[in-house]
């Protein structure tokens, strides 16, 4: 994804986006590639295999939290109160 598309999608300024993406690149989660062609150079960001694995693990964790909250919401109020004390 090019930097202008990503900054629009994230509603971030170019400077803020650059800071965050560089931090992710240092961790090996994304790659940054400068492409030259007609007109201005373009910066392209790509998620790495490691980044995809970490993202999917994060989504799994979020789903587990949502399932847990959903299951707790099904319990009667008295049982929920006892479980937290």
N, C-alpha and C positions, 0 to 999 in steps of 0.2 A: 504494500500500500504506500502511496507517495505521501510525503509529509503534509502537503496541503489538505489532502483528503482526511488524513488521520487527525490533524488539528481541528478540522471542522467537525468530525464525528465525535471527538472528545470535548469540544468546546473549550480548547486551550489555545493560548497564544503560541506562536512559534517558539519563543524562548522557553516557556514552561514545558511544552512538548519535548523540546530538545533535551532539557534537563532530565526528565523522566525516562525518555528512551535511552539516553546515554547510560543511566544507572542500570537499566535492564540489559543493555549490551555488555556492560562490565560483568554481569552475572551469567552471560551466555544465553540469555532468554530470547533476545532478538539480535538480528544483524542489521547493520546500517551500510547502505551502498549508495555512493554518489554516482549518478549516471549523467553522462554528457550526450547531447544530441543537438537537435535544432533548438534554438532559443536558450532559455536559462537552464542551468544544470538542475537535476531533480534528485532529491534524496528519497530512497526507497527503503522501507523497513520490512523485514520478514521475521516471522517467528521461527525459532529453531526447533529441532526435535525435542530438545530438553525443555524449551519453553512450552511447547505443546503438552508435554507430559506433566509439567508443573501446573499448567492451567487446568487440565482435566482433573488432576488430583484436588485442586482447589474447588472446582465445581462439585466433585464428589463430597467434599467436606460440607459445602453449603447445602447440598441435598440432604445430607445426614442431619444437619441442624434443623432444617425445615421439617423433616420427618419426625424428629424428636419433639419439636414444638407442637406439631399436629397431633401426635399421640398423647402428649400431656394435656392438650386442650380437650381431648375426648374423656379424660378422667373426671369423675365427679369433683366438685370444688373442695369437699372435705378431704378427699384422698390426695388432691394436689397440695393442699396446705400441709398435711402430714408429711408428705414427701420432701418438703423444703425445710422442715424443722429438724 
